[in-house]
Amino acid sequence: MEIVGGIAQVAAALWILNVWILRFNKETEYRGGDAKNMVEEFTNYGFPSKAVYIIGAVKITLALVLISGFWIDSVTRPAAAGLALIMLGAIGMHMRVGDRPKKAMPAMSVFSLSTIALIIG
């Protein structure tokens, strides 16, 4: 079971880093509403422009802490819990703007991976 928790831990972290660093300004079919990039997506959700950078910094930090959890056990569960909580918010934002469930699938996936890392990690 530890292996499953570790895989979930690294998968959640890498997924977040991919989205927030490599795909930040790229159009994907999963952006909320009709957004073409992350800033537009947060605007669609009704957040001020600074919120995207604050939430992004928190998510990237939690992802890096999740990775560091392989060396510092005590940080894994708090980071996984924080990321799961934020992903619940992301799922809620997709629902708020009336997105199809498909658009929330990445958030649901990272929520699931974070929860597995929380429980098994």
Phi and psi restraints in degrees (range 20) as a CNS / XPLOR table:
assign (resid 1 and name C) (resid 2 and name N)
       (resid 2 and name CA) (resid 2 and name C) 1.0 -58.9 20.0 2
assign (resid 2 and name N) (resid 2 and name CA)
       (resid 2 and name C) (resid 3 and name N) 1.0 -35.7 20.0 2
assign (resid 2 and name C) (resid 3 and name N)
       (resid 3 and name CA) (resid 3 and name C) 1.0 -64.1 20.0 2
assign (resid 3 and name N) (resid 3 and name CA)
       (resid 3 and name C) (resid 4 and name N) 1.0 -42.5 20.0 2
assign (resid 3 and name C) (resid 4 and name N)
       (resid 4 and name CA) (resid 4 and name C) 1.0 -61.7 20.0 2
assign (resid 4 and name N) (resid 4 and name CA)
       (resid 4 and name C) (resid 5 and name N) 1.0 -44.4 20.0 2
assign (resid 4 and name C) (resid 5 and name N)
       (resid 5 and name CA) (resid 5 and name C) 1.0 -61.5 20.0 2
assign (resid 5 and name N) (resid 5 and name CA)
       (resid 5 and name C) (resid 6 and name N) 1.0 -41.2 20.0 2
assign (resid 5 and name C) (resid 6 and name N)
       (resid 6 and name CA) (resid 6 and name C) 1.0 -66.1 20.0 2
assign (resid 6 and name N) (resid 6 and name CA)
       (resid 6 and name C) (resid 7 and name N) 1.0 -40.3 20.0 2
assign (resid 6 and name C) (resid 7 and name N)
       (resid 7 and name CA) (resid 7 and name C) 1.0 -64.2 20.0 2
assign (resid 7 and name N) (resid 7 and name CA)
       (resid 7 and name C) (resid 8 and name N) 1.0 -44.0 20.0 2
assign (resid 7 and name C) (resid 8 and name N)
       (resid 8 and name CA) (resid 8 and name C) 1.0 -62.3 20.0 2
assign (resid 8 and name N) (resid 8 and name CA)
       (resid 8 and name C) (resid 9 and name N) 1.0 -40.9 20.0 2
assign (resid 8 and name C) (resid 9 and name N)
       (resid 9 and name CA) (resid 9 and name C) 1.0 -60.5 20.0 2
assign (resid 9 and name N) (resid 9 and name CA)
       (resid 9 and name C) (resid 10 and name N) 1.0 -50.9 20.0 2
assign (resid 9 and name C) (resid 10 and name N)
       (resid 10 and name CA) (resid 10 and name C) 1.0 -71.9 20.0 2
assign (resid 10 and name N) (resid 10 and name CA)
       (resid 10 and name C) (resid 11 and name N) 1.0 -35.9 20.0 2
assign (resid 10 and name C) (resid 11 and name N)
       (resid 11 and name CA) (resid 11 and name C) 1.0 -64.2 20.0 2
assign (resid 11 and name N) (resid 11 and name CA)
       (resid 11 and name C) (resid 12 and name N) 1.0 -44.4 20.0 2
assign (resid 11 and name C) (resid 12 and name N)
       (resid 12 and name CA) (resid 12 and name C) 1.0 -61.6 20.0 2
assign (resid 12 and name N) (resid 12 and name CA)
       (resid 12 and name C) (resid 13 and name N) 1.0 -44.8 20.0 2
assign (resid 12 and name C) (resid 13 and name N)
       (resid 13 and name CA) (resid 13 and name C) 1.0 -63.6 20.0 2
assign (resid 13 and name N) (resid 13 and name CA)
       (resid 13 and name C) (resid 14 and name N) 1.0 -47.6 20.0 2
assign (resid 13 and name C) (resid 14 and name N)
       (resid 14 and name CA) (resid 14 and name C) 1.0 -66.7 20.0 2
assign (resid 14 and name N) (resid 14 and name CA)
       (resid 14 and name C) (resid 15 and name N) 1.0 -34.6 20.0 2
assign (resid 14 and name C) (resid 15 and name N)
       (resid 15 and name CA) (resid 15 and name C) 1.0 -62.1 20.0 2
assign (resid 15 and name N) (resid 15 and name CA)
       (resid 15 and name C) (resid 16 and name N) 1.0 -46.9 20.0 2
assign (resid 15 and name C) (resid 16 and name N)
       (resid 16 and name CA) (resid 16 and name C) 1.0 -62.2 20.0 2
assign (resid 16 and name N) (resid 16 and name CA)
       (resid 16 and name C) (resid 17 and name N) 1.0 -46.5 20.0 2
assign (resid 16 and name C) (resid 17 and name N)
       (resid 17 and name CA) (resid 17 and name C) 1.0 -62.2 20.0 2
assign (resid 17 and name N) (resid 17 and name CA)
       (resid 17 and name C) (resid 18 and name N) 1.0 -38.9 20.0 2
assign (resid 17 and name C) (resid 18 and name N)
       (resid 18 and name CA) (resid 18 and name C) 1.0 -61.4 20.0 2
assign (resid 18 and name N) (resid 18 and name CA)
       (resid 18 and name C) (resid 19 and name N) 1.0 -48.9 20.0 2
assign (resid 18 and name C) (resid 19 and name N)
       (resid 19 and name CA) (resid 19 and name C) 1.0 -67.0 20.0 2
assign (resid 19 and name N) (resid 19 and name CA)
       (resid 19 and name C) (resid 20 and name N) 1.0 -44.1 20.0 2
assign (resid 19 and name C) (resid 20 and name N)
       (resid 20 and name CA) (resid 20 and name C) 1.0 -87.4 20.0 2
assign (resid 20 and name N) (resid 20 and name CA)
       (resid 20 and name C) (resid 21 and name N) 1.0 -16.5 20.0 2
assign (resid 20 and name C) (resid 21 and name N)
       (resid 21 and name CA) (resid 21 and name C) 1.0 -110.4 20.0 2
assign (resid 21 and name N) (resid 21 and name CA)
       (resid 21 and name C) (resid 22 and name N) 1.0 -52.3 20.0 2
assign (resid 21 and name C) (resid 22 and name N)
       (resid 22 and name CA) (resid 22 and name C) 1.0 -82.7 20.0 2
assign (resid 22 and name N) (resid 22 and name CA)
       (resid 22 and name C) (resid 23 and name N) 1.0 -31.2 20.0 2
assign (resid 22 and name C) (resid 23 and name N)
       (resid 23 and name CA) (resid 23 and name C) 1.0 -112.8 20.0 2
assign (resid 23 and name N) (resid 23 and name CA)
       (resid 23 and name C) (resid 24 and name N) 1.0 11.9 20.0 2
assign (resid 23 and name C) (resid 24 and name N)
       (resid 24 and name CA) (resid 24 and name C) 1.0 -53.0 20.0 2
assign (resid 24 and name N) (resid 24 and name CA)
       (resid 24 and name C) (resid 25 and name N) 1.0 -47.4 20.0 2
assign (resid 24 and name C) (resid 25 and name N)
       (resid 25 and name CA) (resid 25 and name C) 1.0 -101.7 20.0 2
assign (resid 25 and name N) (resid 25 and name CA)
       (resid 25 and name C) (resid 26 and name N) 1.0 15.4 20.0 2
assign (resid 25 and name C) (resid 26 and name N)
       (resid 26 and name CA) (resid 26 and name C) 1.0 -103.3 20.0 2
assign (resid 26 and name N) (resid 26 and name CA)
       (resid 26 and name C) (resid 27 and name N) 1.0 146.2 20.0 2
assign (resid 26 and name C) (resid 27 and name N)
       (resid 27 and name CA) (resid 27 and name C) 1.0 -78.7 20.0 2
assign (resid 27 and name N) (resid 27 and name CA)
       (resid 27 and name C) (resid 28 and name N) 1.0 134.5 20.0 2
assign (resid 27 and name C) (resid 28 and name N)
       (resid 28 and name CA) (resid 28 and name C) 1.0 -137.1 20.0 2
assign (resid 28 and name N) (resid 28 and name CA)
       (resid 28 and name C) (resid 29 and name N) 1.0 164.2 20.0 2
assign (resid 28 and name C) (resid 29 and name N)
       (resid 29 and name CA) (resid 29 and name C) 1.0 -75.6 20.0 2
assign (resid 29 and name N) (resid 29 and name CA)
       (resid 29 and name C) (resid 30 and name N) 1.0 -2.9 20.0 2
assign (resid 29 and name C) (resid 30 and name N)
       (resid 30 and name CA) (resid 30 and name C) 1.0 -102.6 20.0 2
assign (resid 30 and name N) (resid 30 and name CA)
       (resid 30 and name C) (resid 31 and name N) 1.0 -1.6 20.0 2
assign (resid 30 and name C) (resid 31 and name N)
       (resid 31 and name CA) (resid 31 and name C) 1.0 -64.4 20.0 2
assign (resid 31 and name N) (resid 31 and name CA)
       (resid 31 and name C) (resid 32 and name N) 1.0 141.5 20.0 2
assign (resid 31 and name C) (resid 32 and name N)
       (resid 32 and name CA) (resid 32 and name C) 1.0 -65.3 20.0 2
assign (resid 32 and name N) (resid 32 and name CA)
       (resid 32 and name C) (resid 33 and name N) 1.0 142.1 20.0 2
assign (resid 32 and name C) (resid 33 and name N)
       (resid 33 and name CA) (resid 33 and name C) 1.0 61.0 20.0 2
assign (resid 33 and name N) (resid 33 and name CA)
       (resid 33 and name C) (resid 34 and name N) 1.0 -132.4 20.0 2
assign (resid 33 and name C) (resid 34 and name N)
       (resid 34 and name CA) (resid 34 and name C) 1.0 -110.3 20.0 2
assign (resid 34 and name N) (resid 34 and name CA)
       (resid 34 and name C) (resid 35 and name N) 1.0 26.5 20.0 2
assign (resid 34 and name C) (resid 35 and name N)
       (resid 35 and name CA) (resid 35 and name C) 1.0 -66.4 20.0 2
assign (resid 35 and name N) (resid 35 and name CA)
       (resid 35 and name C) (resid 36 and name N) 1.0 146.0 20.0 2
assign (resid 35 and name C) (resid 36 and name N)
       (resid 36 and name CA) (resid 36 and name C) 1.0 -103.9 20.0 2
assign (resid 36 and name N) (resid 36 and name CA)
       (resid 36 and name C) (resid 37 and name N) 1.0 -14.2 20.0 2
assign (resid 36 and name C) (resid 37 and name N)
       (resid 37 and name CA) (resid 37 and name C) 1.0 -152.8 20.0 2
assign (resid 37 and name N) (resid 37 and name CA)
       (resid 37 and name C) (resid 38 and name N) 1.0 179.7 20.0 2
assign (resid 37 and name C) (resid 38 and name N)
       (resid 38 and name CA) (resid 38 and name C) 1.0 -65.9 20.0 2
assign (resid 38 and name N) (resid 38 and name CA)
       (resid 38 and name C) (resid 39 and name N) 1.0 -40.4 20.0 2
assign (resid 38 and name C) (resid 39 and name N)
       (resid 39 and name CA) (resid 39 and name C) 1.0 -62.9 20.0 2
assign (resid 39 and name N) (resid 39 and name CA)
       (resid 39 and name C) (resid 40 and name N) 1.0 -45.3 20.0 2
assign (resid 39 and name C) (resid 40 and name N)
       (resid 40 and name CA) (resid 40 and name C) 1.0 -62.3 20.0 2
assign (resid 40 and name N) (resid 40 and name CA)
       (resid 40 and name C) (resid 41 and name N) 1.0 -37.3 20.0 2
assign (resid 40 and name C) (resid 41 and name N)
       (resid 41 and name CA) (resid 41 and name C) 1.0 -61.9 20.0 2
assign (resid 41 and name N) (resid 41 and name CA)
       (resid 41 and name C) (resid 42 and name N) 1.0 -46.1 20.0 2
assign (resid 41 and name C) (resid 42 and name N)
       (resid 42 and name CA) (resid 42 and name C) 1.0 -66.4 20.0 2
assign (resid 42 and name N) (resid 42 and name CA)
       (resid 42 and name C) (resid 43 and name N) 1.0 -34.1 20.0 2
assign (resid 42 and name C) (resid 43 and name N)
       (resid 43 and name CA) (resid 43 and name C) 1.0 -63.4 20.0 2
assign (resid 43 and name N) (resid 43 and name CA)
       (resid 43 and name C) (resid 44 and name N) 1.0 -41.9 20.0 2
assign (resid 43 and name C) (resid 44 and name N)
       (resid 44 and name CA) (resid 44 and name C) 1.0 -59.4 20.0 2
assign (resid 44 and name N) (resid 44 and name CA)
       (resid 44 and name C) (resid 45 and name N) 1.0 -33.2 20.0 2
assign (resid 44 and name C) (resid 45 and name N)
       (resid 45 and name CA) (resid 45 and name C) 1.0 -79.6 20.0 2
assign (resid 45 and name N) (resid 45 and name CA)
       (resid 45 and name C) (resid 46 and name N) 1.0 -7.5 20.0 2
assign (resid 45 and name C) (resid 46 and name N)
       (resid 46 and name CA) (resid 46 and name C) 1.0 90.5 20.0 2
assign (resid 46 and name N) (resid 46 and name CA)
       (resid 46 and name C) (resid 47 and name N) 1.0 14.7 20.0 2
assign (resid 46 and name C) (resid 47 and name N)
       (resid 47 and name CA) (resid 47 and name C) 1.0 -88.1 20.0 2
assign (resid 47 and name N) (resid 47 and name CA)
       (resid 47 and name C) (resid 48 and name N) 1.0 151.3 20.0 2
assign (resid 47 and name C) (resid 48 and name N)
       (resid 48 and name CA) (resid 48 and name C) 1.0 -68.0 20.0 2
assign (resid 48 and name N) (resid 48 and name CA)
       (resid 48 and name C) (resid 49 and name N) 1.0 158.1 20.0 2
assign (resid 48 and name C) (resid 49 and name N)
       (resid 49 and name CA) (resid 49 and name C) 1.0 -59.5 20.0 2
assign (resid 49 and name N) (resid 49 and name CA)
       (resid 49 and name C) (resid 50 and name N) 1.0 -31.1 20.0 2
assign (resid 49 and name C) (resid 50 and name N)
       (resid 50 and name CA) (resid 50 and name C) 1.0 -69.1 20.0 2
assign (resid 50 and name N) (resid 50 and name CA)
       (resid 50 and name C) (resid 51 and name N) 1.0 -24.3 20.0 2
assign (resid 50 and name C) (resid 51 and name N)
       (resid 51 and name CA) (resid 51 and name C) 1.0 -61.0 20.0 2
assign (resid 51 and name N) (resid 51 and name CA)
       (resid 51 and name C) (resid 52 and name N) 1.0 -36.3 20.0 2
assign (resid 51 and name C) (resid 52 and name N)
       (resid 52 and name CA) (resid 52 and name C) 1.0 -59.1 20.0 2
assign (resid 52 and name N) (resid 52 and name CA)
       (resid 52 and name C) (resid 53 and name N) 1.0 -39.3 20.0 2
assign (resid 52 and name C) (resid 53 and name N)
       (resid 53 and name CA) (resid 53 and name C) 1.0 -77.0 20.0 2
assign (resid 53 and name N) (resid 53 and name CA)
       (resid 53 and name C) (resid 54 and name N) 1.0 -33.9 20.0 2
assign (resid 53 and name C) (resid 54 and name N)
       (resid 54 and name CA) (resid 54 and name C) 1.0 -68.2 20.0 2
assign (resid 54 and name N) (resid 54 and name CA)
       (resid 54 and name C) (resid 55 and name N) 1.0 -50.2 20.0 2
assign (resid 54 and name C) (resid 55 and name N)
       (resid 55 and name CA) (resid 55 and name C) 1.0 -62.7 20.0 2
assign (resid 55 and name N) (resid 55 and name CA)
       (resid 55 and name C) (resid 56 and name N) 1.0 -41.5 20.0 2
assign (resid 55 and name C) (resid 56 and name N)
       (resid 56 and name CA) (resid 56 and name C) 1.0 -60.8 20.0 2
assign (resid 56 and name N) (resid 56 and name CA)
       (resid 56 and name C) (resid 57 and name N) 1.0 -43.5 20.0 2
assign (resid 56 and name C) (resid 57 and name N)
       (resid 57 and name CA) (resid 57 and name C) 1.0 -63.8 20.0 2
assign (resid 57 and name N) (resid 57 and name CA)
       (resid 57 and name C) (resid 58 and name N) 1.0 -40.1 20.0 2
assign (resid 57 and name C) (resid 58 and name N)
       (resid 58 and name CA) (resid 58 and name C) 1.0 -65.2 20.0 2
assign (resid 58 and name N) (resid 58 and name CA)
       (resid 58 and name C) (resid 59 and name N) 1.0 -45.6 20.0 2
assign (resid 58 and name C) (resid 59 and name N)
       (resid 59 and name CA) (resid 59 and name C) 1.0 -64.4 20.0 2
assign (resid 59 and name N) (resid 59 and name CA)
       (resid 59 and name C) (resid 60 and name N) 1.0 -44.0 20.0 2
assign (resid 59 and name C) (resid 60 and name N)
       (resid 60 and name CA) (resid 60 and name C) 1.0 -63.6 20.0 2
assign (resid 60 and name N) (resid 60 and name CA)
       (resid 60 and name C) (resid 61 and name N) 1.0 -42.3 20.0 2
assign (resid 60 and name C) (resid 61 and name N)
       (resid 61 and name CA) (resid 61 and name C) 1.0 -61.4 20.0 2
assign (resid 61 and name N) (resid 61 and name CA)
       (resid 61 and name C) (resid 62 and name N) 1.0 -46.4 20.0 2
assign (resid 61 and name C) (resid 62 and name N)
       (resid 62 and name CA) (resid 62 and name C) 1.0 -62.5 20.0 2
assign (resid 62 and name N) (resid 62 and name CA)
       (resid 62 and name C) (resid 63 and name N) 1.0 -38.6 20.0 2
assign (resid 62 and name C) (resid 63 and name N)
       (resid 63 and name CA) (resid 63 and name C) 1.0 -63.5 20.0 2
assign (resid 63 and name N) (resid 63 and name CA)
       (resid 63 and name C) (resid 64 and name N) 1.0 -43.5 20.0 2
assign (resid 63 and name C) (resid 64 and name N)
       (resid 64 and name CA) (resid 64 and name C) 1.0 -66.7 20.0 2
assign (resid 64 and name N) (resid 64 and name CA)
       (resid 64 and name C) (resid 65 and name N) 1.0 -37.4 20.0 2
assign (resid 64 and name C) (resid 65 and name N)
       (resid 65 and name CA) (resid 65 and name C) 1.0 -66.0 20.0 2
assign (resid 65 and name N) (resid 65 and name CA)
       (resid 65 and name C) (resid 66 and name N) 1.0 -38.9 20.0 2
assign (resid 65 and name C) (resid 66 and name N)
       (resid 66 and name CA) (resid 66 and name C) 1.0 -58.1 20.0 2
assign (resid 66 and name N) (resid 66 and name CA)
       (resid 66 and name C) (resid 67 and name N) 1.0 -43.8 20.0 2
assign (resid 66 and name C) (resid 67 and name N)
       (resid 67 and name CA) (resid 67 and name C) 1.0 -64.8 20.0 2
assign (resid 67 and name N) (resid 67 and name CA)
       (resid 67 and name C) (resid 68 and name N) 1.0 -42.4 20.0 2
assign (resid 67 and name C) (resid 68 and name N)
       (resid 68 and name CA) (resid 68 and name C) 1.0 -65.5 20.0 2
assign (resid 68 and name N) (resid 68 and name CA)
       (resid 68 and name C) (resid 69 and name N) 1.0 -17.4 20.0 2
assign (resid 68 and name C) (resid 69 and name N)
       (resid 69 and name CA) (resid 69 and name C) 1.0 -61.2 20.0 2
assign (resid 69 and name N) (resid 69 and name CA)
       (resid 69 and name C) (resid 70 and name N) 1.0 -18.1 20.0 2
assign (resid 69 and name C) (resid 70 and name N)
       (resid 70 and name CA) (resid 70 and name C) 1.0 -68.8 20.0 2
assign (resid 70 and name N) (resid 70 and name CA)
       (resid 70 and name C) (resid 71 and name N) 1.0 -22.2 20.0 2
assign (resid 70 and name C) (resid 71 and name N)
       (resid 71 and name CA) (resid 71 and name C) 1.0 -109.5 20.0 2
assign (resid 71 and name N) (resid 71 and name CA)
       (resid 71 and name C) (resid 72 and name N) 1.0 -25.9 20.0 2
assign (resid 71 and name C) (resid 72 and name N)
       (resid 72 and name CA) (resid 72 and name C) 1.0 -124.6 20.0 2
assign (resid 72 and name N) (resid 72 and name CA)
       (resid 72 and name C) (resid 73 and name N) 1.0 90.0 20.0 2
assign (resid 72 and name C) (resid 73 and name N)
       (resid 73 and name CA) (resid 73 and name C) 1.0 -52.0 20.0 2
assign (resid 73 and name N) (resid 73 and name CA)
       (resid 73 and name C) (resid 74 and name N) 1.0 -38.6 20.0 2
assign (resid 73 and name C) (resid 74 and name N)
       (resid 74 and name CA) (resid 74 and name C) 1.0 -66.1 20.0 2
assign (resid 74 and name N) (resid 74 and name CA)
       (resid 74 and name C) (resid 75 and name N) 1.0 -13.2 20.0 2
assign (resid 74 and name C) (resid 75 and name N)
       (resid 75 and name CA) (resid 75 and name C) 1.0 -96.1 20.0 2
assign (resid 75 and name N) (resid 75 and name CA)
       (resid 75 and name C) (resid 76 and name N) 1.0 -12.4 20.0 2
assign (resid 75 and name C) (resid 76 and name N)
       (resid 76 and name CA) (resid 76 and name C) 1.0 -62.3 20.0 2
assign (resid 76 and name N) (resid 76 and name CA)
       (resid 76 and name C) (resid 77 and name N) 1.0 -53.8 20.0 2
assign (resid 76 and name C) (resid 77 and name N)
       (resid 77 and name CA) (resid 77 and name C) 1.0 -64.5 20.0 2
assign (resid 77 and name N) (resid 77 and name CA)
       (resid 77 and name C) (resid 78 and name N) 1.0 -45.3 20.0 2
assign (resid 77 and name C) (resid 78 and name N)
       (resid 78 and name CA) (resid 78 and name C) 1.0 -61.4 20.0 2
assign (resid 78 and name N) (resid 78 and name CA)
       (resid 78 and name C) (resid 79 and name N) 1.0 -39.8 20.0 2
assign (resid 78 and name C) (resid 79 and name N)
       (resid 79 and name CA) (resid 79 and name C) 1.0 -66.7 20.0 2
assign (resid 79 and name N) (resid 79 and name CA)
       (resid 79 and name C) (resid 80 and name N) 1.0 -42.2 20.0 2
assign (resid 79 and name C) (resid 80 and name N)
       (resid 80 and name CA) (resid 80 and name C) 1.0 -64.2 20.0 2
assign (resid 80 and name N) (resid 80 and name CA)
       (resid 80 and name C) (resid 81 and name N) 1.0 -41.0 20.0 2
assign (resid 80 and name C) (resid 81 and name N)
       (resid 81 and name CA) (resid 81 and name C) 1.0 -64.9 20.0 2
assign (resid 81 and name N) (resid 81 and name CA)
       (resid 81 and name C) (resid 82 and name N) 1.0 -43.0 20.0 2
assign (resid 81 and name C) (resid 82 and name N)
       (resid 82 and name CA) (resid 82 and name C) 1.0 -62.3 20.0 2
assign (resid 82 and name N) (resid 82 and name CA)
       (resid 82 and name C) (resid 83 and name N) 1.0 -44.0 20.0 2
assign (resid 82 and name C) (resid 83 and name N)
       (resid 83 and name CA) (resid 83 and name C) 1.0 -66.8 20.0 2
assign (resid 83 and name N) (resid 83 and name CA)
       (resid 83 and name C) (resid 84 and name N) 1.0 -41.0 20.0 2
assign (resid 83 and name C) (resid 84 and name N)
       (resid 84 and name CA) (resid 84 and name C) 1.0 -60.8 20.0 2
assign (resid 84 and name N) (resid 84 and name CA)
       (resid 84 and name C) (resid 85 and name N) 1.0 -42.4 20.0 2
assign (resid 84 and name C) (resid 85 and name N)
       (resid 85 and name CA) (resid 85 and name C) 1.0 -62.6 20.0 2
assign (resid 85 and name N) (resid 85 and name CA)
       (resid 85 and name C) (resid 86 and name N) 1.0 -45.3 20.0 2
assign (resid 85 and name C) (resid 86 and name N)
       (resid 86 and name CA) (resid 86 and name C) 1.0 -64.2 20.0 2
assign (resid 86 and name N) (resid 86 and name CA)
       (resid 86 and name C) (resid 87 and name N) 1.0 -37.2 20.0 2
assign (resid 86 and name C) (resid 87 and name N)
       (resid 87 and name CA) (resid 87 and name C) 1.0 -69.1 20.0 2
assign (resid 87 and name N) (resid 87 and name CA)
       (resid 87 and name C) (resid 88 and name N) 1.0 -31.0 20.0 2
assign (resid 87 and name C) (resid 88 and name N)
       (resid 88 and name CA) (resid 88 and name C) 1.0 -60.8 20.0 2
assign (resid 88 and name N) (resid 88 and name CA)
       (resid 88 and name C) (resid 89 and name N) 1.0 -40.7 20.0 2
assign (resid 88 and name C) (resid 89 and name N)
       (resid 89 and name CA) (resid 89 and name C) 1.0 -62.5 20.0 2
assign (resid 89 and name N) (resid 89 and name CA)
       (resid 89 and name C) (resid 90 and name N) 1.0 -40.3 20.0 2
assign (resid 89 and name C) (resid 90 and name N)
       (resid 90 and name CA) (resid 90 and name C) 1.0 -63.7 20.0 2
assign (resid 90 and name N) (resid 90 and name CA)
       (resid 90 and name C) (resid 91 and name N) 1.0 -41.6 20.0 2
assign (resid 90 and name C) (resid 91 and name N)
       (resid 91 and name CA) (resid 91 and name C) 1.0 -62.1 20.0 2
assign (resid 91 and name N) (resid 91 and name CA)
       (resid 91 and name C) (resid 92 and name N) 1.0 -42.9 20.0 2
assign (resid 91 and name C) (resid 92 and name N)
       (resid 92 and name CA) (resid 92 and name C) 1.0 -61.2 20.0 2
assign (resid 92 and name N) (resid 92 and name CA)
       (resid 92 and name C) (resid 93 and name N) 1.0 -38.3 20.0 2
assign (resid 92 and name C) (resid 93 and name N)
       (resid 93 and name CA) (resid 93 and name C) 1.0 -66.1 20.0 2
assign (resid 93 and name N) (resid 93 and name CA)
       (resid 93 and name C) (resid 94 and name N) 1.0 -39.7 20.0 2
assign (resid 93 and name C) (resid 94 and name N)
       (resid 94 and name CA) (resid 94 and name C) 1.0 -61.6 20.0 2
assign (resid 94 and name N) (resid 94 and name CA)
       (resid 94 and name C) (resid 95 and name N) 1.0 -41.4 20.0 2
assign (resid 94 and name C) (resid 95 and name N)
       (resid 95 and name CA) (resid 95 and name C) 1.0 -66.2 20.0 2
assign (resid 95 and name N) (resid 95 and name CA)
       (resid 95 and name C) (resid 96 and name N) 1.0 -39.3 20.0 2
assign (resid 95 and name C) (resid 96 and name N)
       (resid 96 and name CA) (resid 96 and name C) 1.0 -59.8 20.0 2
assign (resid 96 and name N) (resid 96 and name CA)
       (resid 96 and name C) (resid 97 and name N) 1.0 -38.5 20.0 2
assign (resid 96 and name C) (resid 97 and name N)
       (resid 97 and name CA) (resid 97 and name C) 1.0 -92.3 20.0 2
assign (resid 97 and name N) (resid 97 and name CA)
       (resid 97 and name C) (resid 98 and name N) 1.0 5.7 20.0 2
assign (resid 97 and name C) (resid 98 and name N)
       (resid 98 and name CA) (resid 98 and name C) 1.0 77.4 20.0 2
assign (resid 98 and name N) (resid 98 and name CA)
       (resid 98 and name C) (resid 99 and name N) 1.0 25.5 20.0 2
assign (resid 98 and name C) (resid 99 and name N)
       (resid 99 and name CA) (resid 99 and name C) 1.0 -65.6 20.0 2
assign (resid 99 and name N) (resid 99 and name CA)
       (resid 99 and name C) (resid 100 and name N) 1.0 151.7 20.0 2
assign (resid 99 and name C) (resid 100 and name N)
       (resid 100 and name CA) (resid 100 and name C) 1.0 -64.0 20.0 2
assign (resid 100 and name N) (resid 100 and name CA)
       (resid 100 and name C) (resid 101 and name N) 1.0 150.8 20.0 2
assign (resid 100 and name C) (resid 101 and name N)
       (resid 101 and name CA) (resid 101 and name C) 1.0 -54.6 20.0 2
assign (resid 101 and name N) (resid 101 and name CA)
       (resid 101 and name C) (resid 102 and name N) 1.0 -31.3 20.0 2
assign (resid 101 and name C) (resid 102 and name N)
       (resid 102 and name CA) (resid 102 and name C) 1.0 -56.8 20.0 2
assign (resid 102 and name N) (resid 102 and name CA)
       (resid 102 and name C) (resid 103 and name N) 1.0 -37.1 20.0 2
assign (resid 102 and name C) (resid 103 and name N)
       (resid 103 and name CA) (resid 103 and name C) 1.0 -67.4 20.0 2
assign (resid 103 and name N) (resid 103 and name CA)
       (resid 103 and name C) (resid 104 and name N) 1.0 -24.4 20.0 2
assign (resid 103 and name C) (resid 104 and name N)
       (resid 104 and name CA) (resid 104 and name C) 1.0 -91.3 20.0 2
assign (resid 104 and name N) (resid 104 and name CA)
       (resid 104 and name C) (resid 105 and name N) 1.0 -2.3 20.0 2
assign (resid 104 and name C) (resid 105 and name N)
       (resid 105 and name CA) (resid 105 and name C) 1.0 -57.3 20.0 2
assign (resid 105 and name N) (resid 105 and name CA)
       (resid 105 and name C) (resid 106 and name N) 1.0 -42.9 20.0 2
assign (resid 105 and name C) (resid 106 and name N)
       (resid 106 and name CA) (resid 106 and name C) 1.0 -60.8 20.0 2
assign (resid 106 and name N) (resid 106 and name CA)
       (resid 106 and name C) (resid 107 and name N) 1.0 -42.0 20.0 2
assign (resid 106 and name C) (resid 107 and name N)
       (resid 107 and name CA) (resid 107 and name C) 1.0 -63.9 20.0 2
assign (resid 107 and name N) (resid 107 and name CA)
       (resid 107 and name C) (resid 108 and name N) 1.0 -41.1 20.0 2
assign (resid 107 and name C) (resid 108 and name N)
       (resid 108 and name CA) (resid 108 and name C) 1.0 -64.9 20.0 2
assign (resid 108 and name N) (resid 108 and name CA)
       (resid 108 and name C) (resid 109 and name N) 1.0 -37.8 20.0 2
assign (resid 108 and name C) (resid 109 and name N)
       (resid 109 and name CA) (resid 109 and name C) 1.0 -66.3 20.0 2
assign (resid 109 and name N) (resid 109 and name CA)
       (resid 109 and name C) (resid 110 and name N) 1.0 -46.5 20.0 2
assign (resid 109 and name C) (resid 110 and name N)
       (resid 110 and name CA) (resid 110 and name C) 1.0 -67.3 20.0 2
assign (resid 110 and name N) (resid 110 and name CA)
       (resid 110 and name C) (resid 111 and name N) 1.0 -35.6 20.0 2
assign (resid 110 and name C) (resid 111 and name N)
       (resid 111 and name CA) (resid 111 and name C) 1.0 -59.2 20.0 2
assign (resid 111 and name N) (resid 111 and name CA)
       (resid 111 and name C) (resid 112 and name N) 1.0 -47.3 20.0 2
assign (resid 111 and name C) (resid 112 and name N)
       (resid 112 and name CA) (resid 112 and name C) 1.0 -62.9 20.0 2
assign (resid 112 and name N) (resid 112 and name CA)
       (resid 112 and name C) (resid 113 and name N) 1.0 -45.8 20.0 2
assign (resid 112 and name C) (resid 113 and name N)
       (resid 113 and name CA) (resid 113 and name C) 1.0 -62.5 20.0 2
assign (resid 113 and name N) (resid 113 and name CA)
       (resid 113 and name C) (resid 114 and name N) 1.0 -42.3 20.0 2
assign (resid 113 and name C) (resid 114 and name N)
       (resid 114 and name CA) (resid 114 and name C) 1.0 -64.1 20.0 2
assign (resid 114 and name N) (resid 114 and name CA)
       (resid 114 and name C) (resid 115 and name N) 1.0 -40.2 20.0 2
assign (resid 114 and name C) (resid 115 and name N)
       (resid 115 and name CA) (resid 115 and name C) 1.0 -65.5 20.0 2
assign (resid 115 and name N) (resid 115 and name CA)
       (resid 115 and name C) (resid 116 and name N) 1.0 -40.5 20.0 2
assign (resid 115 and name C) (resid 116 and name N)
       (resid 116 and name CA) (resid 116 and name C) 1.0 -62.8 20.0 2
assign (resid 116 and name N) (resid 116 and name CA)
       (resid 116 and name C) (resid 117 and name N) 1.0 -44.6 20.0 2
assign (resid 116 and name C) (resid 117 and name N)
       (resid 117 and name CA) (resid 117 and name C) 1.0 -62.2 20.0 2
assign (resid 117 and name N) (resid 117 and name CA)
       (resid 117 and name C) (resid 118 and name N) 1.0 -36.2 20.0 2
assign (resid 117 and name C) (resid 118 and name N)
       (resid 118 and name CA) (resid 118 and name C) 1.0 -65.5 20.0 2
assign (resid 118 and name N) (resid 118 and name CA)
       (resid 118 and name C) (resid 119 and name N) 1.0 -45.8 20.0 2
assign (resid 118 and name C) (resid 119 and name N)
       (resid 119 and name CA) (resid 119 and name C) 1.0 -76.6 20.0 2
assign (resid 119 and name N) (resid 119 and name CA)
       (resid 119 and name C) (resid 120 and name N) 1.0 -42.7 20.0 2
assign (resid 119 and name C) (resid 120 and name N)
       (resid 120 and name CA) (resid 120 and name C) 1.0 -97.0 20.0 2
assign (resid 120 and name N) (resid 120 and name CA)
       (resid 120 and name C) (resid 121 and name N) 1.0 -28.1 20.0 2
